Amino acid sequence: MICGVSYAFTRLSFDHELMALQKLSDVFLICFPPSLQVFPSQDPLDRADFNAVEYINTLFPTEQSLANIDEVVNKIRLKIRRLDDNIRTVVRGQTNVGQDGRQALEEAQKAIQQLFGKIKDIKDKAEKSEQMVKEITRDIKQLDHAKRHLTTSITTLNHLHMLAGGVDSLEAMTRRRQYGEVANLLQGVVNVLEHFNKYMGIPQIRQLSERVKAAQNELGQQILADFEEAFPSQGTKRPGGPSNVLRDACLVANVLDPRIKQEIIKKFIKQHLSEYLVLFQENQDVAWLDKIDRRYAWIKRQLVDYEEKYGRMFPQEWCMTERIAVEFCHVTRTELAKIMRTRAKEIEVKLLLFAIQRTTNFEGLLAKRFSGCTLADGTVKKPEVPLPSTNPFLEDEAGTETDEIVIEKSDTDKPKKPKVPDNPFHGIVSKCFEPHLYVYIESQDKNLGELIDRFVADFKAQGPPKPNVDEGGAVLPSCADLFVYYKKCMVQCSQLSTGEPMIALTTIFQKYLREYAWKILSGNLPKTTSSSGGLTITSLLKEKEGSEVAKFTLEELCLICSILSTAEYCLATTQQLEEKLKEKVDASLVERINLTGEMDTFSIVISNSIQLLVQDLDAACDPALTAMSKMQWQNVEHVGDQSPYVTSVILHIKQNVPIIRDNLASTRKYFTQFCIKFANSFIPKFINHLFKCKPISMVGAEQLLLDTHSLKMVLLDLPSIGSQVVRKAPASYTKIVVKGMTRAEMILKVVMAPHEPPVVFVDNYIKLLADCSTDTFQKILDMKGLKRSEQSSMLDLFRQRLPAPPSGAENAGSLSLSAPTPEQESSRIRKLEKLIKKRL
């Protein structure tokens, strides 16, 4: 009794200390916010998230620890007294702070006033010093200006002396045709004259400037006359070689008006190509396309002749060799366009392609030899280099250009990654062929039509591809031949033009892609027949394993799979073809290239092929399902192994599915589609035939349930049935099979359930099937063999029980089981208090 009273007093004292400790914590929180930590401390009382209850729990973790409660209370009281003493000392120490602050402020103000006075004195002294410096340097500035003006005057007089002497020498050298000395002197005179641009108001300076311009004009006319004399425009014979005078004259022309240089270049090139215009006149035989090589051979010889005779006469920066070649290209394009307009009816495809091939080869040769720096403004547009692509249609296009004559050695022998070259000369001559490319397009239309007809004839002659279950379904060879021909046409046409002809060629591609899809692929799919094969129920039930043959033969199944694989290849390659065509065509025409319709056509072929495979296997299983519905299930006396119709279905699946899987090894996604479509077709059909099995006895229902489970296991294993490598079936397929076959099992379980009492039977049906259809319920009653009167009462009861939610009671029960538990019950201090109260 004494111990209990002592413990009660101890507990009351402890509660008092707890309240004091909590108040002390509240005071700390008021004075200092939790986020403020004045000094670093490891004391739990100094923590921002201090909790008195948790602190006491750490002091007294167990009931036995309450034995030293007095010692803990004394320590806390001692700590409180120390804190009170510290606070008292700090508060007393702050009484004189205000007076000390005012005194410090007054001293700071006095110091600022003294500093301001010193700064003012320094500023006044600086102004006086600046004034003294200005007075001292005034005379020095005047001397500097005088020196600068004198230096400028001397320099100007020297320039004037040089200009006057240079003009006199220039006039004398011009009369003597000393072009070598004139070239350097003229450039110096022009540079010196630029210094006198601001003195043109002085008559003497203006007179010297006019003399320089007159000398320049005289030099220009004199040089043109010298070139006209050396290279007369009449006749085709030229002197044996250039003179040093003309070489120096070209150097002078570089300094003169650029029009003089252009005139020299124009007259020389015109005289140089005059023979070409005579040899290849429109009425000459060599002017026609079949002898276009002679044009290019002629210019190659002329360029070699120019390099030997006149290569040193013209400055290298004039690029005369390239200018001659470019002018030749412009003249050739004009002449070819004129003669092709005149003789348009004589243009044939082979002749046109021959001329284009030789022309593009020549343009490529020019690109290797020259840089294209002399091309006129926008006459030839440089093709854009396409970005690197992973498109498999981007194969090497090398070998399309064969250079017959090499003008100069280059490092083009190194292997390069084939792509469209950055050829500035592309189209400089071949543009003239673009208006006549309709001949090429019409020819490709004809060739592709003949190619499709040949594919059809070859297929009929050779028959379907042989079964090859080891390597998977093979793509028809004609497919690869078609796209190889497409690529060849596309490359040829892109070299000729990237404009409207490419759009016309795309239209031709679209036409024959559709024809290939319908004539070669869809047209060769095996046709289904409506005959059932004459199988009877008795013969089906008595047949042995392996005695039945599928509706499609092995060759026909392989053919369907081959057509499916070919259609898938065509679909992917058509998409790549569209991307490649968009790369080749001009940017403004990209939107007009769209092969979506053709890709949809191949998708339809794929869908039809899968549907044929599903229909074949589905139709092979139909006699077995019919036999199941015709059996007398009320006469079944005992449950045995799986029924013969199940064995028949499994036999057909094992015959067809491995063949289809192996032939679709390269297109696994379409084999998965086949499995899903077959499951979606077979399972509803199986359930419909299940409803036709009536009446069913209890033993018969058990046998059907066993058969249904066997079929379920076979269907789950369908993707890997008969395969040495067992793979997990796709989740999407497994979900369909489990859902459908589970429904069939639930139907049989409902049939097996007793129909008395009716309420339990109806509730059991709703729970297992969750089907609110009265037709389904009616079929269940028919399977049980109930009379019409019993069915009528059952249907009425079923309609009455429908409004009740099937899972409402379960949900309510689950809600009632959950009861919230307050967090305070988990606190150790509260549990300790409850324990103490119980003991007291």
Residue pairs with C-beta under 8 A, 6 or more apart in sequence:
4 840
8 840
10 66
10 69
10 70
11 836
13 73
14 69
14 73
17 73
17 76
17 77
18 52
18 56
20 76
20 80
21 52
21 55
21 76
22 52
24 45
24 80
24 83
25 45
25 50
25 52
28 45
28 50
32 38
34 48
34 49
35 48
37 46
37 48
44 50
44 55
44 58
45 55
53 827
53 829
56 829
57 827
57 828
57 829
59 65
59 72
60 66
60 69
60 72
60 832
61 828
63 832
63 835
156 195
156 199
159 192
159 195
159 196
160 196
160 205
162 188
162 192
163 189
163 192
163 193
163 196
163 208
164 208
166 185
166 188
166 189
166 192
167 189
167 208
167 211
167 212
167 215
169 185
170 182
170 185
170 186
170 189
170 212
170 215
171 211
171 215
173 181
173 182
173 185
174 182
174 215
174 218
174 219
174 222
177 222
177 226
177 245
179 223
179 245
179 248
179 249
179 251
179 252
180 244
180 248
180 251
182 219
182 248
182 252
183 248
183 251
183 252
183 254
183 255
186 215
186 216
186 219
186 252
186 255
186 256
187 255
189 212
190 212
190 255
193 208
193 209
193 212
196 205
196 208
196 209
199 205
200 206
200 209
216 256
216 257
219 252
219 256
220 253
220 256
220 257
220 260
223 249
223 252
223 253
223 256
223 260
223 264
224 260
224 263
224 264
224 267
226 245
226 246
226 249
227 246
227 249
227 264
227 267
227 268
228 267
230 239
230 242
230 243
230 246
231 238
231 239
231 267
231 268
231 271
232 271
233 267
233 270
233 271
233 274
236 274
236 275
236 278
238 271
240 309
241 309
241 310
242 309
242 310
242 312
242 313
246 313
247 312
247 313
247 314
250 264
250 313
250 314
250 315
250 318
251 315
253 260
253 261
253 264
254 261
254 315
261 318
265 318
265 320
265 323
268 320
269 320
269 323
269 324
269 327
272 302
272 306
272 324
273 324
273 327
273 328
273 331
276 295
276 298
276 299
276 302
276 328
276 331
277 331
279 286
279 298
280 286
280 287
280 294
280 295
280 298
280 335
281 287
282 335
282 338
282 339
282 342
285 291
286 294
286 295
287 335
287 339
288 339
288 343
288 346
289 336
289 340
289 347
289 351
289 352
289 354
289 355
290 351
290 354
290 355
292 336
292 354
292 355
292 358
292 359
293 358
293 404
295 332
296 358
296 359
296 362
297 405
299 324
299 325
299 328
300 405
300 407
302 324
303 321
303 324
303 325
303 407
304 407
306 320
306 321
306 324
307 321
310 320
311 321
314 320
319 370
319 373
319 374
321 370
322 370
322 371
322 372
322 373
322 374
323 374
325 366
325 369
325 370
326 374
326 375
326 376
326 428
329 366
329 425
329 428
329 429
330 379
330 428
332 429
333 428
333 429
333 431
333 432
334 432
336 355
336 429
336 432
336 433
337 432
337 435
340 347
340 432
340 433
340 435
340 436
344 436
347 436
347 439
348 439
349 439
349 440
349 443
352 433
352 436
352 437
352 439
352 440
353 440
353 492
355 433
356 430
356 433
356 495
356 496
359 429
359 430
359 433
360 401
360 426
360 430
360 495
361 401
361 402
361 403
361 404
362 429
363 423
363 425
363 426
363 427
363 428
363 429
363 430
364 401
364 403
364 421
364 423
364 425
365 403
365 405
365 406
365 407
366 425
366 428
367 421
367 423
367 424
367 425
367 426
368 408
368 410
368 412
369 407
369 408
369 410
370 425
371 424
372 382
372 424
372 425
375 424
375 425
375 428
379 428
380 424
380 425
380 426
380 427
380 428
381 427
382 422
382 423
382 424
382 426
383 420
383 422
383 423
383 426
383 498
384 587
385 419
385 420
385 422
386 419
386 420
386 583
388 419
389 579
389 583
391 576
391 579
391 580
392 573
392 576
393 487
393 573
393 576
393 577
393 579
393 580
394 419
394 580
395 418
395 487
396 418
397 418
397 419
397 491
398 418
400 491
400 495
420 494
430 495
430 496
433 496
434 496
434 497
434 499
434 501
437 493
437 496
437 497
437 501
438 501
438 504
440 492
440 493
440 496
440 501
441 501
441 504
441 505
441 508
444 489
444 505
444 508
445 508
445 511
447 485
448 485
448 508
448 511
448 512
449 512
451 481
451 482
451 485
451 512
452 512
452 515
452 516
452 519
452 520
455 478
455 481
455 482
455 516
455 519
455 520
456 519
456 520
456 523
458 478
459 476
459 478
459 520
459 524
464 524
464 555
464 556
464 558
464 559
464 562
465 474
465 476
465 558
465 559
465 562
466 555
466 558
467 554
467 555
467 558
467 659
467 663
468 474
468 558
468 663
469 558
469 658
469 659
469 662
469 663
470 662
471 665
472 565
472 662
472 663
472 664
472 665
472 666
473 558
473 561
473 562
473 564
473 565
473 662
473 663
473 664
473 665
473 666
473 667
474 562
474 565
475 562
475 565
475 566
475 569
476 520
476 562
476 563
476 566
478 516
478 520
479 516
479 566
479 569
479 570
482 512
482 516
483 570
483 573
483 577
486 509
486 577
489 505
489 509
490 505
490 577
490 580
490 581
490 584
493 501
493 502
493 505
493 584
494 502
494 584
494 585
498 584
498 585
498 586
499 585
499 586
499 589
500 589
502 581
502 584
502 585
502 586
502 589
503 585
503 589
503 592
503 593
506 581
506 585
506 592
506 593
506 595
509 577
509 581
509 595
510 595
510 597
510 598
513 570
513 574
513 595
513 598
513 601
514 597
514 598
514 601
516 570
517 567
517 570
517 598
517 601
517 602
517 604
517 605
518 601
521 563
521 566
521 567
521 570
521 602
521 605
522 604
522 605
522 608
524 559
524 563
525 559
525 560
525 563
525 608
525 609
525 612
526 552
526 556
526 559
526 560
526 612
528 551
528 612
528 615
528 616
528 619
529 551
532 622
532 623
533 551
533 623
535 623
537 626
537 627
537 630
540 623
540 624
540 627
540 644
540 645
540 648
541 627
541 631
541 644
541 645
542 644
543 644
543 648
545 647
545 651
546 651
548 620
548 648
548 651
548 652
550 557
550 616
550 617
550 620
550 652
550 655
550 656
551 616
551 619
551 620
552 560
552 612
552 616
554 659
557 613
557 616
557 656
557 659
557 660
557 663
558 659
558 663
560 609
560 612
560 613
561 609
561 613
561 659
561 660
561 663
561 664
562 663
563 605
563 609
564 605
564 606
564 609
564 610
564 664
564 667
564 670
565 663
565 664
565 666
565 667
567 602
567 603
567 605
567 606
567 609
568 602
568 606
568 667
568 670
570 602
571 599
571 602
571 603
571 606
574 595
574 598
574 599
574 602
575 595
575 599
577 595
578 593
578 594
578 595
581 593
581 595
582 590
582 593
585 593
606 670
610 670
610 673
610 674
610 677
611 677
613 656
613 660
613 674
613 678
614 674
614 677
614 678
614 681
616 656
617 652
617 653
617 656
617 657
617 678
617 682
618 678
618 681
618 682
618 685
620 652
620 656
621 648
621 649
621 652
621 653
621 682
622 685
623 648
624 645
624 646
624 648
624 649
624 652
625 645
625 649
625 685
625 686
625 689
626 689
627 644
627 645
627 648
628 643
628 645
628 689
628 690
628 693
628 707
629 689
629 690
629 692
629 693
631 643
631 645
631 693
633 693
633 694
633 695
633 696
633 697
633 700
633 701
633 703
633 704
634 695
634 696
634 697
634 700
634 785
635 697
635 700
636 697
636 699
636 700
636 703
637 699
638 699
639 699
639 702
639 703
639 706
640 703
642 706
642 707
642 710
643 703
643 707
645 707
646 707
646 710
646 711
649 711
649 714
650 710
650 711
650 714
653 714
653 718
653 721
654 721
654 722
657 718
657 721
657 722
658 721
658 722
658 723
660 671
660 674
661 671
661 719
661 723
664 670
664 671
664 674
671 719
672 719
672 730
672 732
672 733
675 718
675 719
675 729
675 730
675 733
676 732
676 733
676 736
678 718
679 715
679 718
679 733
679 736
679 737
679 740
680 736
682 715
683 715
683 736
683 737
683 740
683 741
683 744
684 740
686 711
686 744
687 740
687 743
687 744
687 747
690 704
690 708
690 744
690 747
690 748
691 747
691 779
691 782
691 783
693 700
693 704
693 783
694 782
694 783
694 785
695 782
695 783
695 784
695 785
696 704
696 751
696 783
696 784
696 785
698 752
701 748
701 751
701 752
702 752
704 748
705 745
705 748
705 749
705 752
708 741
708 744
708 745
708 748
709 745
711 741
712 737
712 738
712 741
712 742
712 744
712 745
714 721
715 737
715 741
716 729
716 734
716 737
716 738
717 729
718 729
718 733
718 737
719 727
719 729
719 730
719 733
720 726
720 727
720 729
743 769
746 768
746 769
747 769
747 780
747 783
749 768
750 764
750 765
750 768
750 769
750 780
751 780
751 783
751 784
753 761
753 764
753 765
754 761
755 761
755 784
755 786
755 790
755 794
758 793
758 794
758 797
759 797
759 801
761 794
762 794
762 797
762 798
762 801
763 801
765 771
765 777
765 780
765 798
766 772
766 801
766 802
766 806
767 806
769 776
770 806
771 777
772 802
774 795
774 798
774 799
777 794
777 795
777 798
778 791
778 795
781 790
781 791
781 794
781 795
782 791
786 794
824 830
825 831
